[in-house]
Amino acid sequence: MDWDVVIVEIGGTVGALSRCRFWKPHRQMRLNSAQKSLNFVHVTGTVVPLTSTAAGEQKTKPTQHSVKRDVGIGIQPDILLCRSDRHIPSELKRKIALFCNVAEAA
């Protein structure tokens, strides 16, 4: 099987105007390729944090908001990589998947 793989990282803050010239061509790549041959992977800029309350809950809002910014510029991630210093429970994974419009297994 012959594979062509290209990995492109677009770093920085989504709101930075200097990055706009990089997002548009990548968004358009999806339109110009077969859906199954291109995947967007979103790495959360912040960890899934714990609250400072006694409950010590992990919060999903930072991830939801960063994905929302990507979607706002036309890039819907297929896979999410969420950084955390502890295990992310299945219920939080389901919540993140639901609110970010990504398959739970992704």
Summary of the structure (lengths in Angstrom):
residues: 106
radius of gyration: 15.3
end to end distance: 24.3
largest distance: 53.4
contacts: 224
relative contact order: 0.16
helix: 40%
strand: 8%
